[in-house]
Amino acid sequence: MTDSTDLAALDATAQAELVRRGEVSPLDLVDAAIERIERRNPEINAVILPRFEQARAEAAAAASGPDAPFRGVPMVLKDLDGVSAGDPYHAGTRGLRARGHVADHDSHLVTRFREAGFIVVGRANTPELGLVPTTEPLSYGPARNPWNTAHSTGGSSGGPAAAVASGMVPIGHAGDGGGSIRIPASECGLVGFKPSRARHSLGPEAGEAWGGLVARLAVTRTVRDTAAVLDAVQGTMPGDPYTAPPPSRPYLDEVGADPGHLRIGFTLACPDPAVAVHPECVAAVEGAVRLLTAEGHRVEEAQPAPWADPSTMAELTTHFINCYAAWTLADVEHLAAATGGPFGPDDLEPNTWALVEMGKGVTALQYLQAQSMMNDYCRSMAAFWADGYDLLLSATIPEPPPTLGQFDATDDNPMVGLFRSAAVVPYTIPFNITGQPAISLPLHWSADGLPIGVQLVAAYGREDLLIRVAAQLETVAPWADRRPPHWA
């Protein structure tokens, strides 16, 4: 059998092909992943809830099971959003951990992961309720970036990103309500794709989450893995309130397909004028401009109209915070109802509890006004694509991966994490609001060796275009063979 080190270097597609050819078994893949987790996880703290014996049993059964695109390939589930029957589910909270909460069903997304052949080897670290763009929960401690363990992995999918970036597993489940797929991908040197709103089902737990802002998928090391996973999970389920238009062909067919000559707008400016863009992030965008221009695309400096109006961002921020607080309160109340009792300040981190208290003061009128303003924002943003641009290029975040500890609450200010988050998310959160597909690609590394992603955004429903261009960039500027210092 191929040894564990060799397997760590393979993406999920290549590992599945080894199984298909009979060169390794699903159990070989899972055993190798477990060995890598046991060796590397103590310093990275990505996998917080191992399920090794269950995974071995599932892998043994998969050896004689039906073929599937990723039969036997190990993955991790983020300990938020994706629930799996019989497994602990803590959502990054001390409260659920203390109660020993165990899920009683699979989410539709997890069911589709299993149907695609993936074997879940553990649940991965996440910030409490996914509220901040770093993974440093008090419940399990910080996940550490494999490129430099003093730095954040991003959030809220930072645990899965660290597990994939360090080679423990080739793929990690991820969710994105304000950048939580793309930010960890940027900070850990991965591909992070947020699909269009309603591209897949969020059930049975919800019809929509955070007013439609949340989408889920994965972090990977290759575009082909991302495309194939999107194929495996996309589509509606009975009872979903709405669904994205179906693709005309499999997304995997877009990998290597000619995107043609596109009109691409790029911006070096930040949508939030109060946030300075780090020179390394400017360099990342400028490098991507050169690559896209060399491939024959028309690339010109341009940005959506709302980004040029500081008052729009200020108004949007005010309305978003009201929704954010109300959503947090609703999430906490839902978890309390599911686990038999209310949550108090000892069950939640100071930042979360402050949002809960804020949420209690948000009126129905304020919430509806906020939703109306965000709908207006969607229309204004969509004009950029309707007016003839195929894609928008920007930095994924305005800075390199922050050092750990910057989001910690203080005794006199429990909202430090929220305020610090505002400087990380201005490029990502607009497209949770609009529901457009967006991808972060690892095209740049800073002078001190930290990954910095660039973001491409397409019109609603045009995942196909993003995958074509992402695969084109992957061909001319490959990244999958880059290894962090803390590699499994």
SEKE-317921 format. One record per residue (C-alpha): x, y, z; residue number from 1. Coordinates in steps of 0.001 Angstrom, whole numbers. Example, Ala and Ser with C-alpha at 12.3 -4.5 7.8 and 13.67 -1.06 7.14 Angstrom:
<atoms>
ATOM / x / y / z / n
ATOM / 12300 / -4500 / 7800 / 1;
ATOM / 13670 / -1060 / 7140 / 2;
</atoms>
This chain:
<atoms>
ATOM / x / y / z / n
ATOM / 0 / 0 / 0 / 1;
ATOM / 1061 / 3615 / -550 / 2;
ATOM / 2379 / 4944 / 2746 / 3;
ATOM / 717 / 7639 / 4836 / 4;
ATOM / 3084 / 10378 / 3689 / 5;
ATOM / 2361 / 9678 / 36 / 6;
ATOM / -1381 / 9641 / 683 / 7;
ATOM / -1219 / 12984 / 2480 / 8;
ATOM / 32 / 14587 / -721 / 9;
ATOM / -2961 / 13373 / -2761 / 10;
ATOM / -6206 / 15256 / -3144 / 11;
ATOM / -9532 / 13544 / -2554 / 12;
ATOM / -9993 / 12752 / -6251 / 13;
ATOM / -6631 / 10981 / -6440 / 14;
ATOM / -7259 / 9039 / -3234 / 15;
ATOM / -10628 / 7865 / -4555 / 16;
ATOM / -8985 / 6749 / -7783 / 17;
ATOM / -6558 / 4554 / -5839 / 18;
ATOM / -9542 / 2813 / -4246 / 19;
ATOM / -11263 / 2489 / -7600 / 20;
ATOM / -8187 / 816 / -9065 / 21;
ATOM / -7834 / -1517 / -6095 / 22;
ATOM / -4421 / -155 / -5090 / 23;
ATOM / -5615 / 761 / -1590 / 24;
ATOM / -8730 / -2 / 410 / 25;
ATOM / -11001 / 2516 / 2146 / 26;
ATOM / -9599 / 1231 / 5435 / 27;
ATOM / -6060 / 1950 / 4221 / 28;
ATOM / -7045 / 5566 / 3542 / 29;
ATOM / -8786 / 5973 / 6877 / 30;
ATOM / -6008 / 4323 / 8890 / 31;
ATOM / -3444 / 6567 / 7224 / 32;
ATOM / -5510 / 9675 / 7972 / 33;
ATOM / -5926 / 8649 / 11608 / 34;
ATOM / -2170 / 8139 / 11905 / 35;
ATOM / -1552 / 11615 / 10490 / 36;
ATOM / -4124 / 13182 / 12840 / 37;
ATOM / -2616 / 11467 / 15874 / 38;
ATOM / 845 / 12665 / 14898 / 39;
ATOM / 108 / 16246 / 13861 / 40;
ATOM / -3089 / 17307 / 15617 / 41;
ATOM / -1574 / 17925 / 19089 / 42;
ATOM / 234 / 20992 / 17758 / 43;
ATOM / -2504 / 22148 / 15363 / 44;
ATOM / -5671 / 21399 / 17393 / 45;
ATOM / -7834 / 21028 / 14310 / 46;
ATOM / -9680 / 17784 / 15159 / 47;
ATOM / -11464 / 18125 / 18490 / 48;
ATOM / -13873 / 15160 / 18445 / 49;
ATOM / -12287 / 12055 / 16876 / 50;
ATOM / -14517 / 9234 / 15696 / 51;
ATOM / -11765 / 6835 / 14711 / 52;
ATOM / -13384 / 3504 / 15546 / 53;
ATOM / -16644 / 4425 / 13855 / 54;
ATOM / -14656 / 5559 / 10808 / 55;
ATOM / -12734 / 2290 / 10675 / 56;
ATOM / -15975 / 308 / 10812 / 57;
ATOM / -17509 / 2441 / 8069 / 58;
ATOM / -14374 / 2085 / 5938 / 59;
ATOM / -14403 / -1697 / 6327 / 60;
ATOM / -18034 / -1749 / 5169 / 61;
ATOM / -17222 / 543 / 2235 / 62;
ATOM / -14743 / -2010 / 878 / 63;
ATOM / -17633 / -4132 / -364 / 64;
ATOM / -20097 / -1300 / -812 / 65;
ATOM / -21247 / 401 / -4009 / 66;
ATOM / -18909 / 2641 / -5942 / 67;
ATOM / -19165 / 6363 / -5278 / 68;
ATOM / -17137 / 9373 / -6411 / 69;
ATOM / -15162 / 9509 / -3157 / 70;
ATOM / -15520 / 5984 / -1802 / 71;
ATOM / -13361 / 5582 / 1290 / 72;
ATOM / -11890 / 9094 / 1293 / 73;
ATOM / -11488 / 10497 / 4837 / 74;
ATOM / -12852 / 13919 / 5724 / 75;
ATOM / -13673 / 16008 / 8788 / 76;
ATOM / -16946 / 17704 / 9655 / 77;
ATOM / -16878 / 21144 / 11171 / 78;
ATOM / -18459 / 21076 / 14632 / 79;
ATOM / -21111 / 23489 / 13436 / 80;
ATOM / -23933 / 23136 / 10899 / 81;
ATOM / -23269 / 19588 / 9741 / 82;
ATOM / -24815 / 17280 / 12339 / 83;
ATOM / -24289 / 13518 / 12177 / 84;
ATOM / -26454 / 11032 / 14045 / 85;
ATOM / -24889 / 9592 / 17202 / 86;
ATOM / -21951 / 12005 / 17192 / 87;
ATOM / -21280 / 14808 / 19690 / 88;
ATOM / -22294 / 18262 / 18500 / 89;
ATOM / -21098 / 21279 / 20474 / 90;
ATOM / -21109 / 24178 / 17977 / 91;
ATOM / -18005 / 25517 / 19694 / 92;
ATOM / -19899 / 26179 / 22939 / 93;
ATOM / -19004 / 25270 / 26503 / 94;
ATOM / -22714 / 24854 / 27203 / 95;
ATOM / -23290 / 22038 / 24707 / 96;
ATOM / -20007 / 20401 / 25647 / 97;
ATOM / -20954 / 20391 / 29335 / 98;
ATOM / -24331 / 18885 / 28476 / 99;
ATOM / -22724 / 16150 / 26389 / 100;
ATOM / -25030 / 16927 / 23498 / 101;
ATOM / -25257 / 14239 / 20805 / 102;
ATOM / -27022 / 14712 / 17458 / 103;
ATOM / -29988 / 12462 / 16710 / 104;
ATOM / -29977 / 12756 / 12909 / 105;
ATOM / -27862 / 13543 / 9871 / 106;
ATOM / -28269 / 16865 / 8103 / 107;
ATOM / -29061 / 16521 / 4400 / 108;
ATOM / -25567 / 17784 / 3602 / 109;
ATOM / -23931 / 15090 / 5731 / 110;
ATOM / -26155 / 12465 / 4102 / 111;
ATOM / -24905 / 13567 / 705 / 112;
ATOM / -21293 / 13520 / 1875 / 113;
ATOM / -21829 / 9924 / 2995 / 114;
ATOM / -23572 / 8990 / -256 / 115;
ATOM / -20573 / 10385 / -2133 / 116;
ATOM / -18421 / 7866 / -240 / 117;
ATOM / -16676 / 10073 / 2298 / 118;
ATOM / -15737 / 8603 / 5689 / 119;
ATOM / -15908 / 11077 / 8578 / 120;
ATOM / -12884 / 10623 / 10848 / 121;
ATOM / -13716 / 13413 / 13268 / 122;
ATOM / -15271 / 16767 / 13968 / 123;
ATOM / -13157 / 19874 / 13610 / 124;
ATOM / -12647 / 23002 / 15678 / 125;
ATOM / -14830 / 26084 / 15201 / 126;
ATOM / -15458 / 29363 / 17031 / 127;
ATOM / -18552 / 29484 / 19213 / 128;
ATOM / -21623 / 29451 / 16940 / 129;
ATOM / -19356 / 30509 / 14065 / 130;
ATOM / -19583 / 34150 / 15105 / 131;
ATOM / -16033 / 35391 / 14480 / 132;
ATOM / -13490 / 34913 / 11654 / 133;
ATOM / -10976 / 33097 / 13817 / 134;
ATOM / -11060 / 29682 / 15494 / 135;
ATOM / -10177 / 30260 / 19144 / 136;
ATOM / -13098 / 28914 / 21200 / 137;
ATOM / -12821 / 28740 / 24973 / 138;
ATOM / -14418 / 25299 / 24758 / 139;
ATOM / -11500 / 23648 / 22916 / 140;
ATOM / -8738 / 26214 / 22535 / 141;
ATOM / -7334 / 27704 / 19357 / 142;
ATOM / -6745 / 25943 / 16087 / 143;
ATOM / -3251 / 26832 / 14875 / 144;
ATOM / -2202 / 27710 / 11361 / 145;
ATOM / 102 / 25058 / 9808 / 146;
ATOM / 2041 / 27811 / 8040 / 147;
ATOM / 2871 / 29483 / 11364 / 148;
ATOM / 1277 / 28223 / 14555 / 149;
ATOM / 1293 / 31688 / 16140 / 150;
ATOM / -1322 / 32756 / 13586 / 151;
ATOM / -5051 / 32249 / 13167 / 152;
ATOM / -6551 / 29695 / 10802 / 153;
ATOM / -9464 / 32023 / 10121 / 154;
ATOM / -13014 / 31128 / 10966 / 155;
ATOM / -15465 / 29863 / 11333 / 156;
ATOM / -14223 / 26863 / 9332 / 157;
ATOM / -10721 / 27201 / 10745 / 158;
ATOM / -10507 / 23675 / 12170 / 159;
ATOM / -11337 / 21980 / 8859 / 160;
ATOM / -8972 / 24343 / 7032 / 161;
ATOM / -6098 / 23531 / 9395 / 162;
ATOM / -6756 / 19804 / 9020 / 163;
ATOM / -6659 / 20029 / 5219 / 164;
ATOM / -3750 / 22476 / 5006 / 165;
ATOM / -1610 / 20277 / 7266 / 166;
ATOM / -2359 / 17144 / 5224 / 167;
ATOM / -4375 / 15290 / 7866 / 168;
ATOM / -7281 / 14881 / 5439 / 169;
ATOM / -7801 / 16032 / 1851 / 170;
ATOM / -11141 / 17741 / 2449 / 171;
ATOM / -13046 / 19432 / 5246 / 172;
ATOM / -16704 / 20377 / 5486 / 173;
ATOM / -17174 / 24133 / 5850 / 174;
ATOM / -19935 / 26715 / 6149 / 175;
ATOM / -20037 / 30405 / 5269 / 176;
ATOM / -22344 / 33061 / 6748 / 177;
ATOM / -19983 / 36013 / 6314 / 178;
ATOM / -16807 / 34566 / 4822 / 179;
ATOM / -16359 / 31438 / 6918 / 180;
ATOM / -15285 / 29234 / 3993 / 181;
ATOM / -13270 / 31814 / 2088 / 182;
ATOM / -11444 / 33407 / 5049 / 183;
ATOM / -9965 / 30120 / 6381 / 184;
ATOM / -9095 / 29136 / 2811 / 185;
ATOM / -7217 / 32403 / 2382 / 186;
ATOM / -5385 / 32090 / 5701 / 187;
ATOM / -4469 / 28410 / 5233 / 188;
ATOM / -3614 / 28361 / 1518 / 189;
ATOM / -6642 / 26417 / 257 / 190;
ATOM / -9485 / 26569 / -2223 / 191;
ATOM / -12621 / 27871 / -532 / 192;
ATOM / -15870 / 28029 / -2502 / 193;
ATOM / -19105 / 29582 / -1229 / 194;
ATOM / -21853 / 28418 / -3593 / 195;
ATOM / -24925 / 30383 / -4604 / 196;
ATOM / -27741 / 30779 / -2115 / 197;
ATOM / -29898 / 27620 / -2071 / 198;
ATOM / -27465 / 25648 / -4233 / 199;
ATOM / -27942 / 22845 / -1704 / 200;
ATOM / -30346 / 22077 / 1111 / 201;
ATOM / -29832 / 23347 / 4666 / 202;
ATOM / -32422 / 20915 / 5966 / 203;
ATOM / -33832 / 19357 / 7880 / 204;
ATOM / -32662 / 21817 / 10552 / 205;
ATOM / -33541 / 24937 / 8563 / 206;
ATOM / -35018 / 26213 / 5333 / 207;
ATOM / -32572 / 29080 / 5398 / 208;
ATOM / -29997 / 30231 / 7941 / 209;
ATOM / -29180 / 33804 / 8935 / 210;
ATOM / -31823 / 35192 / 6591 / 211;
ATOM / -30348 / 33391 / 3589 / 212;
ATOM / -26715 / 34415 / 4160 / 213;
ATOM / -25420 / 30937 / 5010 / 214;
ATOM / -24121 / 28482 / 2427 / 215;
ATOM / -22067 / 25356 / 3030 / 216;
ATOM / -19580 / 23248 / 1133 / 217;
ATOM / -15910 / 22449 / 1818 / 218;
ATOM / -12293 / 23548 / 1878 / 219;
ATOM / -9982 / 21611 / -442 / 220;
ATOM / -6534 / 21730 / -1984 / 221;
ATOM / -7678 / 21511 / -5632 / 222;
ATOM / -10356 / 22985 / -7847 / 223;
ATOM / -11354 / 19563 / -9159 / 224;
ATOM / -12130 / 18381 / -5625 / 225;
ATOM / -14282 / 21450 / -5047 / 226;
ATOM / -16172 / 20927 / -8308 / 227;
ATOM / -16789 / 17244 / -7641 / 228;
ATOM / -17989 / 17899 / -4091 / 229;
ATOM / -20357 / 20565 / -5376 / 230;
ATOM / -21741 / 18002 / -7822 / 231;
ATOM / -22256 / 15564 / -4963 / 232;
ATOM / -24201 / 17889 / -2656 / 233;
ATOM / -26024 / 20354 / -4900 / 234;
ATOM / -29778 / 20225 / -5389 / 235;
ATOM / -32984 / 20779 / -3481 / 236;
ATOM / -34793 / 18584 / -997 / 237;
ATOM / -38554 / 18405 / -373 / 238;
ATOM / -39678 / 21342 / 1722 / 239;
ATOM / -36809 / 23684 / 906 / 240;
ATOM / -38218 / 27216 / 560 / 241;
ATOM / -36367 / 27949 / -2687 / 242;
ATOM / -33561 / 26550 / -4811 / 243;
ATOM / -30866 / 27812 / -7147 / 244;
ATOM / -31238 / 27118 / -10874 / 245;
ATOM / -29737 / 23700 / -11690 / 246;
ATOM / -26447 / 23542 / -13591 / 247;
ATOM / -26546 / 22689 / -17272 / 248;
ATOM / -23903 / 19980 / -16789 / 249;
ATOM / -21743 / 18591 / -13961 / 250;
ATOM / -19465 / 21144 / -12364 / 251;
ATOM / -16563 / 18736 / -12748 / 252;
ATOM / -16937 / 19159 / -16514 / 253;
ATOM / -16080 / 22848 / -16071 / 254;
ATOM / -12581 / 21991 / -14827 / 255;
ATOM / -10381 / 22483 / -17873 / 256;
ATOM / -13189 / 23960 / -19971 / 257;
ATOM / -12282 / 27121 / -21891 / 258;
ATOM / -13820 / 30118 / -20087 / 259;
ATOM / -13421 / 32293 / -23175 / 260;
ATOM / -12280 / 35879 / -22933 / 261;
ATOM / -14055 / 37459 / -19991 / 262;
ATOM / -14537 / 40993 / -18760 / 263;
ATOM / -13251 / 41065 / -15194 / 264;
ATOM / -13373 / 44019 / -12860 / 265;
ATOM / -10840 / 44246 / -10050 / 266;
ATOM / -10551 / 46484 / -7039 / 267;
ATOM / -7694 / 47297 / -4705 / 268;
ATOM / -9906 / 49450 / -2507 / 269;
ATOM / -11761 / 48085 / 499 / 270;
ATOM / -15573 / 48342 / 652 / 271;
ATOM / -15157 / 49672 / 4188 / 272;
ATOM / -13199 / 52937 / 3931 / 273;
ATOM / -12152 / 52604 / 7569 / 274;
ATOM / -10142 / 49461 / 6773 / 275;
ATOM / -6657 / 49733 / 5283 / 276;
ATOM / -5604 / 47041 / 2798 / 277;
ATOM / -2247 / 45461 / 3599 / 278;
ATOM / 406 / 45780 / 840 / 279;
ATOM / 711 / 41982 / 613 / 280;
ATOM / -3017 / 41745 / -169 / 281;
ATOM / -2674 / 44457 / -2805 / 282;
ATOM / 213 / 42468 / -4292 / 283;
ATOM / -1940 / 39334 / -4346 / 284;
ATOM / -4637 / 41064 / -6400 / 285;
ATOM / -2105 / 42675 / -8720 / 286;
ATOM / -529 / 39276 / -9317 / 287;
ATOM / -3907 / 37771 / -10176 / 288;
ATOM / -4580 / 40654 / -12575 / 289;
ATOM / -1366 / 39801 / -14428 / 290;
ATOM / -2261 / 36110 / -14608 / 291;
ATOM / -5774 / 36758 / -15903 / 292;
ATOM / -4562 / 39335 / -18427 / 293;
ATOM / -1974 / 36867 / -19746 / 294;
ATOM / -4806 / 34367 / -20294 / 295;
ATOM / -6549 / 36841 / -22584 / 296;
ATOM / -9163 / 38274 / -20254 / 297;
ATOM / -10061 / 41953 / -20272 / 298;
ATOM / -9211 / 43039 / -16735 / 299;
ATOM / -9963 / 46581 / -15654 / 300;
ATOM / -10224 / 48444 / -12380 / 301;
ATOM / -13874 / 48653 / -11375 / 302;
ATOM / -16101 / 47957 / -8399 / 303;
ATOM / -19812 / 47684 / -7629 / 304;
ATOM / -21425 / 51063 / -7090 / 305;
ATOM / -22305 / 50508 / -3385 / 306;
ATOM / -18622 / 50049 / -2612 / 307;
ATOM / -17859 / 53582 / -3762 / 308;
ATOM / -20385 / 55089 / -1324 / 309;
ATOM / -19155 / 55120 / 2305 / 310;
ATOM / -22645 / 55938 / 3582 / 311;
ATOM / -23968 / 52689 / 2117 / 312;
ATOM / -21445 / 50631 / 4067 / 313;
ATOM / -22202 / 52536 / 7274 / 314;
ATOM / -25955 / 51989 / 6913 / 315;
ATOM / -25459 / 48342 / 5931 / 316;
ATOM / -23257 / 47740 / 8983 / 317;
ATOM / -25870 / 49139 / 11355 / 318;
ATOM / -28631 / 47011 / 9886 / 319;
ATOM / -26447 / 43913 / 9708 / 320;
ATOM / -25503 / 44128 / 13391 / 321;
ATOM / -29184 / 44159 / 14332 / 322;
ATOM / -29763 / 41017 / 12290 / 323;
ATOM / -26565 / 39421 / 13589 / 324;
ATOM / -27687 / 39891 / 17183 / 325;
ATOM / -31174 / 38596 / 16464 / 326;
ATOM / -29835 / 35529 / 14640 / 327;
ATOM / -27467 / 34784 / 17523 / 328;
ATOM / -30314 / 34996 / 20032 / 329;
ATOM / -32436 / 32694 / 17871 / 330;
ATOM / -29591 / 30164 / 17517 / 331;
ATOM / -29027 / 30092 / 21273 / 332;
ATOM / -32727 / 29691 / 21986 / 333;
ATOM / -32910 / 26838 / 19477 / 334;
ATOM / -29978 / 25019 / 21086 / 335;
ATOM / -31431 / 25553 / 24548 / 336;
ATOM / -34761 / 24062 / 23464 / 337;
ATOM / -33001 / 21068 / 21910 / 338;
ATOM / -30910 / 20351 / 25005 / 339;
ATOM / -33386 / 20811 / 27800 / 340;
ATOM / -32706 / 24136 / 29381 / 341;
ATOM / -31786 / 27813 / 28927 / 342;
ATOM / -28271 / 29064 / 28304 / 343;
ATOM / -26742 / 31605 / 30641 / 344;
ATOM / -23528 / 33639 / 30681 / 345;
ATOM / -21566 / 30676 / 32067 / 346;
ATOM / -22547 / 28563 / 29029 / 347;
ATOM / -21395 / 31068 / 26420 / 348;
ATOM / -18387 / 33256 / 25744 / 349;
ATOM / -18629 / 36948 / 26700 / 350;
ATOM / -18852 / 38065 / 23067 / 351;
ATOM / -21711 / 35644 / 22377 / 352;
ATOM / -23595 / 36536 / 25524 / 353;
ATOM / -23296 / 40246 / 24695 / 354;
ATOM / -24848 / 39542 / 21283 / 355;
ATOM / -27635 / 37518 / 22911 / 356;
ATOM / -28435 / 40440 / 25196 / 357;
ATOM / -28320 / 42815 / 22236 / 358;
ATOM / -30616 / 40537 / 20266 / 359;
ATOM / -33274 / 40780 / 22960 / 360;
ATOM / -33527 / 44493 / 22222 / 361;
ATOM / -33964 / 44195 / 18448 / 362;
ATOM / -37575 / 44895 / 17528 / 363;
ATOM / -39498 / 43180 / 14744 / 364;
ATOM / -39615 / 46502 / 12900 / 365;
ATOM / -35843 / 46941 / 13117 / 366;
ATOM / -35307 / 43418 / 11834 / 367;
ATOM / -37663 / 43892 / 8873 / 368;
ATOM / -36092 / 47253 / 8041 / 369;
ATOM / -32669 / 45612 / 8063 / 370;
ATOM / -33829 / 42836 / 5741 / 371;
ATOM / -35350 / 45401 / 3400 / 372;
ATOM / -32119 / 47402 / 3285 / 373;
ATOM / -30108 / 44257 / 2532 / 374;
ATOM / -32505 / 43425 / -316 / 375;
ATOM / -31930 / 46901 / -1745 / 376;
ATOM / -28185 / 46308 / -1429 / 377;
ATOM / -28546 / 43070 / -3430 / 378;
ATOM / -30162 / 44945 / -6321 / 379;
ATOM / -27498 / 47641 / -6325 / 380;
ATOM / -24694 / 45091 / -6284 / 381;
ATOM / -26224 / 42951 / -9042 / 382;
ATOM / -26029 / 45887 / -11447 / 383;
ATOM / -22260 / 45385 / -11691 / 384;
ATOM / -22755 / 42000 / -13360 / 385;
ATOM / -25859 / 43055 / -15282 / 386;
ATOM / -23844 / 45912 / -16795 / 387;
ATOM / -21418 / 43555 / -18479 / 388;
ATOM / -18822 / 42284 / -16019 / 389;
ATOM / -18419 / 38521 / -15812 / 390;
ATOM / -16374 / 38429 / -12589 / 391;
ATOM / -15160 / 40657 / -9793 / 392;
ATOM / -11637 / 40167 / -8422 / 393;
ATOM / -10548 / 41375 / -4997 / 394;
ATOM / -8546 / 40338 / -1988 / 395;
ATOM / -10320 / 37749 / 151 / 396;
ATOM / -9400 / 39564 / 3357 / 397;
ATOM / -7580 / 42901 / 3735 / 398;
ATOM / -4679 / 41515 / 5784 / 399;
ATOM / -2453 / 38458 / 6215 / 400;
ATOM / -3533 / 35861 / 8789 / 401;
ATOM / -3732 / 37648 / 12175 / 402;
ATOM / -1843 / 36406 / 15175 / 403;
ATOM / -3828 / 34466 / 17758 / 404;
ATOM / -5385 / 36358 / 20646 / 405;
ATOM / -6509 / 39469 / 18784 / 406;
ATOM / -10206 / 38538 / 19063 / 407;
ATOM / -10209 / 37763 / 22798 / 408;
ATOM / -12795 / 39518 / 24955 / 409;
ATOM / -11526 / 41714 / 27779 / 410;
ATOM / -13108 / 42353 / 31170 / 411;
ATOM / -14219 / 45825 / 30154 / 412;
ATOM / -15171 / 45003 / 26541 / 413;
ATOM / -16816 / 41669 / 25723 / 414;
ATOM / -17361 / 42819 / 22121 / 415;
ATOM / -13688 / 42899 / 21115 / 416;
ATOM / -14162 / 39898 / 18827 / 417;
ATOM / -17042 / 41539 / 16980 / 418;
ATOM / -15201 / 44814 / 16448 / 419;
ATOM / -12011 / 43052 / 15348 / 420;
ATOM / -14055 / 40918 / 12944 / 421;
ATOM / -15267 / 43990 / 11092 / 422;
ATOM / -11757 / 44548 / 9718 / 423;
ATOM / -11560 / 40983 / 8326 / 424;
ATOM / -14894 / 40515 / 6528 / 425;
ATOM / -15557 / 43553 / 4292 / 426;
ATOM / -14713 / 41702 / 1051 / 427;
ATOM / -16583 / 38519 / 1893 / 428;
ATOM / -19802 / 39429 / 3670 / 429;
ATOM / -21330 / 41398 / 755 / 430;
ATOM / -21724 / 38160 / -1176 / 431;
ATOM / -23410 / 36363 / 1672 / 432;
ATOM / -25928 / 39187 / 1564 / 433;
ATOM / -26355 / 38967 / -2228 / 434;
ATOM / -26215 / 35157 / -2325 / 435;
ATOM / -23677 / 35145 / -5162 / 436;
ATOM / -21061 / 32402 / -5593 / 437;
ATOM / -17533 / 33369 / -4587 / 438;
ATOM / -14234 / 31515 / -4404 / 439;
ATOM / -10939 / 32184 / -2633 / 440;
ATOM / -7821 / 30911 / -4379 / 441;
ATOM / -4321 / 30624 / -2832 / 442;
ATOM / -2352 / 32628 / -5374 / 443;
ATOM / 18 / 34545 / -3106 / 444;
ATOM / 2301 / 34004 / -117 / 445;
ATOM / 3678 / 36868 / 1946 / 446;
ATOM / 7360 / 37554 / 2392 / 447;
ATOM / 7258 / 35696 / 5711 / 448;
ATOM / 5552 / 32649 / 4232 / 449;
ATOM / 1880 / 33200 / 5075 / 450;
ATOM / -780 / 32398 / 2468 / 451;
ATOM / -2989 / 35184 / 1119 / 452;
ATOM / -6018 / 34410 / -1033 / 453;
ATOM / -7738 / 36333 / -3783 / 454;
ATOM / -11490 / 36261 / -4289 / 455;
ATOM / -13432 / 35890 / -7522 / 456;
ATOM / -17174 / 36515 / -7580 / 457;
ATOM / -19672 / 35643 / -10325 / 458;
ATOM / -23306 / 36511 / -10903 / 459;
ATOM / -25888 / 34493 / -9013 / 460;
ATOM / -26020 / 30904 / -10217 / 461;
ATOM / -22771 / 31062 / -12220 / 462;
ATOM / -20632 / 28607 / -10271 / 463;
ATOM / -19716 / 27117 / -13641 / 464;
ATOM / -17857 / 30266 / -14676 / 465;
ATOM / -15972 / 30483 / -11401 / 466;
ATOM / -14809 / 26882 / -11665 / 467;
ATOM / -13581 / 27362 / -15238 / 468;
ATOM / -11506 / 30418 / -14326 / 469;
ATOM / -10290 / 28946 / -11040 / 470;
ATOM / -9068 / 25843 / -12867 / 471;
ATOM / -7373 / 28041 / -15450 / 472;
ATOM / -5504 / 29920 / -12713 / 473;
ATOM / -4619 / 26655 / -10977 / 474;
ATOM / -2992 / 25467 / -14210 / 475;
ATOM / -851 / 28562 / -14755 / 476;
ATOM / -21 / 29161 / -11078 / 477;
ATOM / -313 / 25778 / -9310 / 478;
ATOM / -425 / 25711 / -5538 / 479;
ATOM / -1322 / 22163 / -4447 / 480;
ATOM / 2284 / 21050 / -4010 / 481;
ATOM / 3157 / 23826 / -1565 / 482;
ATOM / 3718 / 22449 / 1930 / 483;
ATOM / 3442 / 24313 / 5244 / 484;
ATOM / 6138 / 23810 / 7865 / 485;
ATOM / 3671 / 21785 / 9962 / 486;
ATOM / 2806 / 19114 / 7390 / 487;
ATOM / 1458 / 15683 / 8245 / 488;
</atoms>
